[in-house]
Amino acid sequence: MNHIINVRGTNGSGKTTAVRRIMDHLTYVRDYTTKNGVFTHAYSTPAEELVFFVGKYEGAVTGGVDRVKNVRDVVEACRELSAYGHIVMEGLLISGLQQLTKDVADACIGNAQFHALTLDTPKETCIAQTLNRRALAGNDKPFDPGKSLVPKYRAVELAHAKLRTWGLDARVMPQRDVICTALTLLRVPFNPQAI
C-alpha cells in the first residue's frame, strides 16, 4: 500500500525544510501535472517506487500545497496520484484546514494510508524563523505574530486534535523524527545518525 505523508506546522516550523530533506534521499524522475492541473515533482525510491511531492519547490523559500492555485484541487490530485505511488505534501493551508485534510485521506482510501506528521517546533522558534525569512526576502512590512502566526499555530494544534478524533494517524514530533518516519514509511534505507 502507498502512503500519503502530510508534514504539518505553522509558518517557520520547518515543513519545507523537512520535505526537502526527504527529497535528498530519493532520485528525481520528472515533474508531473495531474489531470486537474496540480503540479508535482516525481521522485523514485531505491526500490523504484514513485513518490510525488505536491506543489512547486524550486525558486522559493516555501513550497508545497501553498503554491497550488486552488487548494481544493489537492483532493482530486491525491486521488489520482495515490494509485501510482506515495505522496508527500506540506503547507500552511492544509496544516490548518481540518476538512480538506480529511477529504484527502478519504479520497485515497484503498490506495494509500494517510499520515499527518505535525512538527513540534516551539512557537518562539517559528516566530524567529519567520522574521528571519522576511528579512532575507527584504520584507520590512509590519509583522505582529499575535495577529498572524499565533492564531495559525493554534489552528494547527486544533486540526491535529480533530484528525485524531477522526481516527487518522496523526502524530506530533520533532523535525528529525518527521524525516525519519517519512523515510521509514517510504521504505528508504537511511542512517538515522545522519539525519
C-alpha positions as CSV (number, residue, x, y, z in Angstrom):
1,M,0.0,0.0,0.0
2,N,1.1,3.5,-0.7
3,H,1.4,6.3,1.9
4,I,0.3,9.9,2.0
5,I,2.7,11.8,4.3
6,N,1.4,15.2,5.3
7,V,4.1,17.3,7.0
8,R,2.2,19.9,9.1
9,G,3.0,23.0,11.0
10,T,2.7,26.8,11.1
11,N,4.9,29.5,9.5
12,G,8.6,28.9,10.2
13,S,8.1,25.4,11.7
14,G,10.3,23.7,9.2
15,K,7.8,22.0,6.9
16,T,9.5,22.8,3.6
17,T,13.0,22.1,5.1
18,A,11.8,18.6,6.2
19,V,10.3,17.8,2.8
20,R,13.5,18.9,1.0
21,R,15.5,16.6,3.4
22,I,13.2,13.7,2.4
23,M,13.8,14.6,-1.3
24,D,17.5,14.4,-0.7
25,H,17.2,10.6,-0.1
26,L,15.4,10.0,-3.4
27,T,16.1,10.2,-7.1
28,Y,14.4,12.9,-9.1
29,V,12.4,11.4,-12.0
30,R,10.4,14.3,-13.6
31,D,7.8,16.9,-13.0
32,Y,4.2,15.8,-13.4
33,T,1.0,17.7,-13.6
34,T,-2.2,15.9,-12.6
35,K,-5.3,15.7,-14.8
36,N,-6.8,18.6,-12.8
37,G,-3.7,20.8,-13.1
38,V,-1.8,20.3,-9.8
39,F,1.9,20.4,-10.3
40,T,4.1,17.7,-8.6
41,H,7.7,16.6,-8.6
42,A,8.0,12.9,-9.1
43,Y,10.9,11.1,-7.4
44,S,11.8,7.4,-7.0
45,T,12.9,5.4,-4.0
46,P,15.8,2.9,-4.3
47,A,13.2,0.2,-4.7
48,E,11.9,2.2,-7.7
49,E,8.6,3.2,-6.1
50,L,7.3,6.6,-7.1
51,V,6.9,9.4,-4.6
52,F,5.0,12.5,-5.7
53,F,5.7,15.9,-3.9
54,V,2.6,18.1,-4.3
55,G,3.4,21.7,-5.3
56,K,6.4,23.5,-6.6
57,Y,9.7,23.7,-4.6
58,E,12.1,25.4,-6.9
59,G,12.7,29.2,-6.8
60,A,11.1,29.9,-3.5
61,V,11.8,29.6,0.2
62,T,8.5,27.9,0.8
63,G,6.8,25.3,-1.3
64,G,4.1,22.6,-1.4
65,V,0.4,22.9,-1.2
66,D,0.6,26.6,-0.5
67,R,1.8,27.1,-4.1
68,V,-1.2,25.2,-5.6
69,K,-3.6,27.7,-7.3
70,N,-6.8,26.1,-5.9
71,V,-6.1,24.2,-2.7
72,R,-9.3,22.1,-3.1
73,D,-7.8,20.6,-6.3
74,V,-5.4,18.7,-4.0
75,V,-8.1,16.2,-3.1
76,E,-8.6,15.0,-6.7
77,A,-4.9,15.2,-7.4
78,C,-4.1,12.9,-4.5
79,R,-6.9,10.5,-5.5
80,E,-5.1,10.3,-8.9
81,L,-1.6,10.1,-7.6
82,S,-2.3,7.6,-4.8
83,A,-3.0,4.9,-7.4
84,Y,0.6,5.2,-8.7
85,G,2.8,5.9,-5.8
86,H,3.4,7.6,-2.4
87,I,2.5,11.3,-1.8
88,V,4.4,13.8,0.3
89,M,2.7,17.2,0.9
90,E,3.1,20.1,3.2
91,G,1.8,23.6,3.5
92,L,0.3,26.1,6.0
93,L,-3.1,25.9,4.3
94,I,-3.5,22.2,4.6
95,S,-2.0,22.2,8.1
96,G,-4.9,24.3,9.5
97,L,-7.7,23.1,7.3
98,Q,-9.2,20.0,9.0
99,Q,-11.9,19.1,6.5
100,L,-9.6,19.4,3.5
101,T,-7.2,17.1,5.2
102,K,-9.9,14.5,5.9
103,D,-11.2,14.9,2.3
104,V,-7.7,14.0,1.0
105,A,-7.5,10.9,3.3
106,D,-11.0,9.8,2.4
107,A,-10.3,10.2,-1.4
108,C,-7.4,7.9,-1.2
109,I,-8.9,5.0,0.9
110,G,-8.0,1.8,-0.8
111,N,-4.9,3.2,-2.4
112,A,-2.9,4.9,0.4
113,Q,-2.7,5.2,4.1
114,F,-2.7,8.8,5.4
115,H,-0.2,10.0,8.0
116,A,-0.3,13.5,9.5
117,L,3.1,14.4,10.9
118,T,2.9,17.7,12.8
119,L,6.1,19.4,13.7
120,D,6.5,20.3,17.4
121,T,8.6,23.4,16.7
122,P,8.1,25.9,19.6
123,K,6.1,29.0,18.9
124,E,9.1,31.2,19.7
125,T,11.2,29.4,17.1
126,C,8.5,29.7,14.5
127,I,8.3,33.5,15.1
128,A,12.2,33.8,14.9
129,Q,12.4,31.8,11.7
130,T,9.5,33.8,10.1
131,L,11.2,37.1,11.0
132,N,14.5,35.8,9.6
133,R,12.8,34.7,6.3
134,R,11.1,38.0,6.0
135,A,14.4,39.9,6.5
136,L,16.1,37.7,3.9
137,A,13.3,38.5,1.4
138,G,13.6,42.2,2.2
139,N,10.1,42.3,3.6
140,D,10.0,45.2,6.1
141,K,6.2,45.4,6.4
142,P,4.9,45.4,10.0
143,F,4.6,41.9,11.5
144,D,2.6,41.2,14.6
145,P,2.9,37.5,15.5
146,G,0.0,37.8,17.9
147,K,-2.3,38.6,15.0
148,S,-0.9,36.3,12.3
149,L,1.4,33.5,13.4
150,V,0.0,32.7,16.8
151,P,-3.6,32.1,15.6
152,K,-2.3,29.8,12.8
153,Y,-0.2,28.0,15.4
154,R,-3.4,27.3,17.4
155,A,-5.3,26.3,14.3
156,V,-2.6,23.7,13.5
157,E,-3.0,22.3,17.1
158,L,-6.8,22.2,16.8
159,A,-6.6,20.5,13.4
160,H,-4.2,17.8,14.8
161,A,-6.7,17.1,17.6
162,K,-9.6,16.8,15.2
163,L,-7.6,14.4,12.9
164,R,-7.1,12.1,15.8
165,T,-10.8,12.1,16.7
166,W,-11.4,11.0,13.1
167,G,-9.1,8.1,13.6
168,L,-6.4,9.3,11.3
169,D,-2.7,8.6,12.0
170,A,-1.8,12.0,13.5
171,R,1.4,12.4,15.4
172,V,3.4,15.4,16.8
173,M,7.2,15.1,16.7
174,P,10.5,17.0,16.1
175,Q,11.6,17.7,12.6
176,R,14.3,14.9,12.7
177,D,11.6,12.4,13.7
178,V,9.3,13.6,10.9
179,I,12.1,13.0,8.3
180,C,12.9,9.5,9.8
181,T,9.3,8.5,10.0
182,A,8.7,9.6,6.4
183,L,11.7,7.7,5.1
184,T,10.7,4.6,7.0
185,L,7.1,4.7,5.6
186,L,8.6,5.2,2.1
187,R,10.9,2.1,2.7
188,V,14.0,4.2,2.0
189,P,17.2,3.0,3.7
190,F,18.9,5.7,5.7
191,N,21.4,6.3,8.5
192,P,19.4,7.8,11.4
193,Q,22.7,9.3,12.7
194,A,23.0,11.4,9.5
195,I,19.5,13.0,9.8
